[in-house]
Every structure is written in structure tokens, then in C-alpha cells.
Amino acid sequence: MVFSSIPFLFLFLPAVLLLCAAVPRRWRNCALLPANLLFYAYGEPVYVLLMLASIAVNYGLGLAIGHPGGQSRKKPLLVLGVALNLLGLLVFKYAGLLTGTLAALFPGAGLPVLSPDLPIGISFYTFQAMSYVIDVYRGACRAERSLVGFAAYISLFPQLIAGPIVRYSDIREQLRGDAPCRLTVHGGVRLFVIGLAKKVLLANPLGLLWAETAADPAAAGTLCAWMGLAAYSLQLYFDFSGYSDMARGLGALLGFDFCVNFDYPYLSRSVTEFWRRWHISLSGWFRDYVYIPLGGSRRGTGRACLNLLITWALTGLWHGAGWNFLAWGVYYGALLMAEKYLFPRLPLRLPGALRRVLTLLAVMLGWLLFASDSFGAALRYLGVLFSLTGGTVTGGALSWVPLGLMACVAATPLGVRLWARLEKRRRRAVPETALALAALILCTACLVSESYNPFLYFRF
């Protein structure tokens, strides 16, 4: 993976930042586009052609849909654009699931099972391209006439691999050099280092605990199984929010203001609130481009429930080509239906702390479906969670407790608030710069010395 190659990063990032800083803002895309393609080609050289094909198709469709004449052909062009984008996902992401399921259902038919490699980030840049075509059709933005500018938007390397999903209308002026980024260079560096620390110093060690527990949950016992599931929940949060922070930081250094993708989701008091705080760009995408076009909640309770189930089934499948992901999406659809329509007033009668605990429990059990390779593995782990069996609760397992407590605090705004109070008492520039430098050195040392460096959302 690209982020596992420290020499490449130390050569690539400074070179791109210096190049983009040296050219005028209106010519920045000409420098940025080759850098974007080089970044992607370093990890996926063959699939650069697939990305270029997506760029060419969606650029042409945007121009055709946005043309003042020919109103009658706009809707067919929109349908064509959505179909072609979904076809790419269907072939490269879901062909294995579909052909494997058919082969299992008809074992005597000798059906082939396809297993194409999944291009990194295809779900993210495909959704960006689809949102652009749909927004041009709706009149929410004008078609981009510059092919270089549009290609730079689709292939923008800071958030290309794992989001956040950036809509063209949100950064259109910045792409053209007509609007400044709200974040300063100092703020961008700070965000990048914070994200890197989340990933390297918290997510990676927590992932090791989950891997050990998931390998044999029965031997681990109930207490360690809950510790492992909590570790995975925290790992996923720091892994993905860390990448999002890194993307926002790099975007700021290049003059782009990406959306905030996480807002302390584990403090939510309901599942509805959780999805307003977790992967905000994806939740907003499905709301605006799937749920509302289906009718939202405007056509009665029954239709609203159906729309929720469809939206969340698709959300689950977006995360991965597996029936466990579909079940995970339906699970959240059912929870949201219960909150909105079956027991809408029940949460208001419960204390806030209890609501947070129940929401966190529901989310953690959902992550079990998300993380398991099969339904059988998820059921076995679930059985251990509620069996009250003993296991290997050793000093080695308990040694993770301090890290877990640190991660729990880091998943709340407590640290930010304490730092804000300290800022009022002293000048912050030197201490913050020193802390950022120390964190960067420590993270680099960990990346060099450790082999466990997965970004969980790279596979989506």
C-alpha cells in the first residue's frame, strides 16, 4: 500500500507541495493532475486506465447534460451515466459475490467464479463521479469545461483512496483558484499529524488485540471477547477518522477545504445521531442521492420504512461485497426504523448516559457483523460475548487496558477542551509545533519498525 512506503511518501509529498506552491493558483491543476495519477499508479498501475476511463465518460456526460439545448435527452444521459458508473462497481467489486453465490446455489452447473482484483478507492471516486453527474442534471452546479480540472477533482490524491467523499460543488471554486481554503498551512500540518497519530499510535496497536481475540474467541473467554470487540470498534474509528484527518490536512496544504467526516460518533445518544456523526460524507451521499429520490419520508410510514431498508442495504453493500455487509446494512435499517417509527419517544424517557451506553452497545454488535468473514464466525463470537465463560484473561490481555483507556479518552472532545484551556494560559506556537514534530518522528519510527499497517477502508 502507498502509505506503507515511507521513502515514497517522504519524496512524493514535499515535491507535490512545493510544485503546487510554485505555480500560480489558476495553473495548479496542471501540476496536481500528474501527481494524482503518479500517487495512484504507485499502488495500482494497471487501474489508472480504469480511472481515466471514468474521468473521460463522466466529463463527457457532464458536458452533454449541462448543454443548454436538448432538454429531452438529459434524463436518458443521466440514466446512462449512473448505469455506467454502477457497471464498473458491479464488474470489479461485486462479480465475485454474484458468481460465487450462483455457483453455490447451482453446484452441478459448473458456473465459473470470477474474482477480479478490487481497484483501490473505486467506491469513493465512483461516488464522486456519480454525484457530479447528478448535480449537473439537477442544476446544483455547472458542468466543468476544463478536462484537466475535472480529472484533478476525480483523482485528487489526499482523499482518493478512502475519502471523505468530496462533492464537486463543494470545491468547484477552489479547483478554479477562485476561493481560498479556510484552513491555514499550520492547521493543515496539525490535522495531518493528528490523523497520522490516530492511525499509527492508536489504531494499529488496537488492531493487534482484535486480531488475537478474533482468531479464537472461545479460548479468549467473555471478558477478553468484549475487550477485543471494543478494540476493533476503536481501531475502526481511529483508522478511518485518522485517514480523513490526514486527507483534510493534505487538502488544506494544497488549497482545498474538505468536509469534516467524523464528529465524536461514540458519544451519540441514538443510532440516528451516530450516523450523523460517523462517515458524514457517505451518510449525506446516500441521503441526498438515494433516500430522498426514493421519496424519503414523504409518502407515508410504510414507504419510508421501505426506503430506509433499501438505502441501508445499499450502504451495507457499498462497504463490501459480502452478505455480512448486506446484513450489517439491514441491521442498521431495522434499528433506524425502530427509532423513528416504532419507539420514537422511548429514548427521550431514558437518562442521557443510558442512551449513550445502549447506542454504543448496538454499534459494537453491528461492528461484529462488519468485521466477521462469515455469519458463522459472527455467531460464534456473539455466543462467547453472552456465554459468561472464562478464558485466557492473562497479564498479556490486561496490558492492553491502559491503551484502551487512552483511546476512549481520545474518542471524546476532552483532550481538545483541555488543550484549549492551556492555550489561554500560554503561547501555543512553540509547544504545539514541538509536539507535532515529536508525534511525526514517533509515528515514522513506528511505521518503519512495524509490519502491521492496514488501512481498513482501503478495501472499499
N, C-alpha and C positions, 0 to 999 in steps of 0.2 A: 504494500500500500504506500501511497505517496507520503503520508505523514509518518511512516516508519523510517523513511530515508532522511536522516539528519543532514548528511552532506548536501543532498539536493536542495533541501529547504534553506540551508544557510547560504547557498549560492543563488537560488531562484528568487526568494522573497526580497532581499535587498536590491537585486538587479531590477526587478519589476518596479519596486517603489521608486528607485532613482530614475528609471526611464520615464515613468509616468509623471514624476515631478519635474523632469527636464523639458517636457514638451508642453505647448500651450493646451489649455483645457479643451479647446474645440478639436484638437488632434489626439486627445488622449486615447480614444477608442482604437485608433490605428496602431498604437503601441500596445494596448491592452489585449486586443484580439489574438495576436500571435502568442502572447504569454499565456492566455487562457488555454489555447489549443496545445501548447507545449506542456502545460501542467497536466492536462487530461491525458495526453499521449504518453507521458511518463509512466502512468499506471495502466492505461488501456489503449495502446497504439492502434489496434485494429478498429475499435469502436469510435474513433474520431470520425470515421466516414459516416457512421450512423448519425452522429450528432450533426455533422454538416448537412446530411440529407434532411434531418428535422428542421434545421435552420432554413434551408432553401425552400422547403414545402410551406412552412408556416409564414415565411416572409412573403412568398408569392400569394398565399391565400389572404394574408392581411391586406396587401395592396388591392387585390381583386374585390374583397368585401368592402373595403373603405372607399372604393371608387364611387364618385357621385352618381354616375349613371348605373342602370341595370339593377334596380331595386328587387326585381323578381328573382334574380339569381343569387341574392345574398344568403338566403336561408339554405338552399342546396349547397352552397360553398361552405357554409358553417358546418352543416352535417358532414360534408366530405372531410373537412379539417379535423373534426372531432373523431371521425372514424379512422382516419389515417394515423392520428396520434395514438388512439387506443390499439390499433393494429400492431404498432411497434411494441407496446407493452404486452399484448397478447402473445406475440411470437417469442419474445425474448424472456418474458417473466413468467407467463402462465402456461406455456406449451407443455412443460414438464408435468405440471399438476393435471392438466386436462388429459394428456395422453396416458399418464400413469394411472389415473382414475379409470379411464376406459379400458385399459389393459387389465386392471384388477377386476372390473365388472364382467369382462368377457375374456376369461383366461385362455379359452380354446381358440380364439380368433387370430392369435399371433400378431396382435397390433403392436407396432413399434412404439417405444417410449422415447420421446425427444427430451434432450437435456442440454439446451444451449447455454453457454455462459451468460451470466447476467451482467450487462454493462453497468459500471459504477455510476450511480446517480441518475439512472434513466427515469426513475419515478419523479424525481424533482424537476429535471429540465423539461420533461414531457408535460407536467402540470403547469409549468410556467408558460410553455408554448400554447397550451390549450387556453389558459386564462387570457393570454394576449389576443388570440383569435376571437374568443367570445366577447371580450371587452370592445374590440373594434366593431364587431357586429352590433353590440348594444349601443354604441356611440359613447362609451365611457372614456375612450381615448382614440386619438387619430392613428392611422396606420403609419408605421415608421418607414420612411422612404430611403433611409440610409441602410444598405445591406450590412455595412461594417458595424454600424451602431446596433442593429438588431442582433447580429451574430455575437457581438460583445455582451449583450444582455443575456442571451441564452447560455452562453458558455462562461459566464462570469465566475472565475475560479474560486474566490473566497467561499461562496456558498453552493458551488456546483455539485459537490459530492453528497452533502447531507443537509442542505437547506440552511436557513429558512427559505420557504418558497416565496420568492420576491415577484410581485406583480409589476408588469411593465409600467402601468400608470403611476406607480409609487416612485419610480426612479427615472421617469422619462426626462425630466428637466435636468437631472444630474448627469444622465447619459450624454445629453447635448452640451453640458458645461454651462447651463443657464442658471443653475441653483447650487448654492454651497451646501455642504454637509453640516448638519448641526453639531456633530461630534468633532472635537479638535484632534490634532495628531496625538497629543498627550492622552486624551480619552481613548483613542483607538488602541494605542500601545497598552494602556491599562486593561482594557477589555480583553485584548488578545492574551495577555499574561494570565489574567484571571481564568479565562477559558482553558488555557493550557494546564494550569494548576489543577483545575477541576478534573480534567481528564487524567493527568499523569499521577497526581498525588492522592486522588480520592477514588476515581472510577476504576483504575487498573487494580489496585490492591483489593478493593471490594469485590471485583470480578473473580479474583482467585478464591475467595471464600465461597462464593456461589458455585464456582466450578467444582470445588471439593465436595460441597454438600449435595449438589445435584447428581454427582457421579454415583452416590449410594445413599439416598435419603434414609432408607430403613436402618442402616448402620449408624447414621448420624443421630437419629432419635428426634423427638418432637422439638425439644428446645433448640437444637442446632438447625433443624429444618426451618424453624421460624427465623433464626439468625441468618440463614442462607437466603431466604426469600427477602428479608429486609435488606440484605446486602445487595441482592440483584436490583431491588427497587431503587436503591440509592445509586448503584452503579449506572443504571439506565439513565437516571436523571442527570447525574454529573457528566456522563459520557456525551449525551445529546445536548444538554444546555451548555456544556463546555465547548463543543464544536460550534454551536450557534454564537456564543460569545466571541470565539476566535474569528468566525466569519464576519461578525459585525465590526470587530476591531480592525481586521484587514480591509473591510469595505470602507471604513472611515479613513484609513490611510490613503485609499485610492479615491476618496471623494464621494463615497456612496453611503447613504443612510438606510441600512436595512432595519426591518421591523424587529421589535423585541419578541422573542419566541417562547420565553418562559417567564412566569411571574409567581414564583414560590408555590407551585401547584400542590405540594403535600400539606399545605395549610388550609386547603379547601374544606368547606362545610357541607358540600354536596357534590355529587358526580357531575352535575351541570356546571357548577363552579370550577371543578377540576379541569374540565375541557375548555373552559375559558382561560385557563392559566397554563395548560400543557400544550406544547406544539401549536401555538396560537395561529401560526400561518396556515397550517394544514386544516385545523378546525374551521377557520374562516373560509378557506377554499371550498371545502365540502358544503358549508352553509350557503355560500353565495352561488356556487355553480352546480349543486346537486339538490340540496334540500329545498331551497326557495323555488327553483324552477319546477320541482315536482309538485309544488303547491304549498309547501310549508305546513303551517297550522291553520290555513285559511279555509279549508274545506271540511271542517268537522273533525271530531276526535279520532274516528276510525281511520280516516285518510291520513291524519297527522301521524298516527302510530305506524301506519304502513310506510310513510315517507321516512320516519326515523329509522325503521328497520332496514330499509333499502340503503339509506345513507350510511348507516353504521356497518352494514355488511360490506359495502364497497370500501369503507375506511379500513376495515379489517383486512380485506384482500389487498388493498394498496400496500399495507405493511409487509406482506409476504405471500408467496404462492404456496399456501398450505391450508388445509381445512381447519387447523387450530387457529389460524389468523381469522378465518371467517367466523368461527365460534367466538373468538375474542370480540369481534365487532358486534355480533348479535347479542353477546352478553352485555355490552355497554348500551346497545339499543334498548334492551329489556329494562336495564336499570334506569335509563333516562325516561322511558315510558312510565315506569312506576313512580318516579319522582314528579313528573309533570301531570299525570292524569289519574293514577290510582290512589296515591297518598300525597297529594300536593301540600296539605297542611301539617302532616306529621312531623317533618323536620323542624318546623317553627316551634313545636311544643317541646323539643328536646334541648338540653343545655348545649351551648356552643362547643364546649370541649368534647362532649359525647358525639356530636355530629362530626367533628373532625376525626375522631377515632374510628367511627363507623365508615366514613368515607375512605379513610386510609386503608382500612381492612378490605373494603370492596375493591379498591385499586390494586392492592397487593395480590389478592386472589386472582384478579384479572391478569396481572403480570405472569402468573404461573402458567396460564394458557399461552401467553405471548412467548414465554421462554422455552417451553417444552417442545421436544421434537415430535411428539405424538400425543394423542389423547390418553393412551395408556400410561405414558410417563407422567403426565399431569395428574391423573387419578391416583397413581401410586404415591406421588409426592403429597397430594391433598390428603390421602389416607394417613400418612405419617404426621401431618400437621395437627390432625384432630384425634390421633390414637392415644396420646399421652404415654408414649413408650419411651423407655430410656435409651441411651445411646452413648456415643463416644464424646461425652462432654469433658474434654480434657483441657489442660492448661493451654494447649495449642489453639483450641477453639476459642477459649475465653480471652486469648491475647488480642483478638480482633475487636474486643469491646471498646477500648479507647479510640480506635479509628472510627468505629461506628458512631460513637458519641460525637466526635468531631464532625463527622459527615452530617449527622442530624442537625447540629447547630448551623453548619454551613448551608443547609437546605432551607433556612429561615432568614429573615432580614435582620436578625440580631447582630451579626457581625458588621453589617453596613451601618446600623444605627450607632454601635459603639465607636466605629471609625469616624462617623460624622460628629460625635461629641468630642473626640480627640482633636479633630480638625479645628474646632472653635478655640482650643487652648494653645495651639502652636501652629507654626507654619508647616504646611504639609508637603511642600515640593520635594525637599531633600529626603525625608523619611520614606515617602511613597515611592520615589524613584529608586531608593536603595532596596526597599522591599521587593519591588518589581524585578530589579536586576537579580537579587538573590533567588527569587522564585524561578526566574528564567534559567539561571545556572543549575539550580536543583532539578528542575524538570528535564533539562538537557542531559544531565548526568543519569537520571533515571531512564530516559529513553535509550541512551547508549548502552546501559548495563542490563536492561530487562528485555525479554523477548515477547512478553505478553502485552500487546499493544493494539487490540482490536477496536475499531470504531463500530459500534453495534449497528448504527443506521447506514453504514456503507452498503449493507446487503439489500437495502430497499430502493 
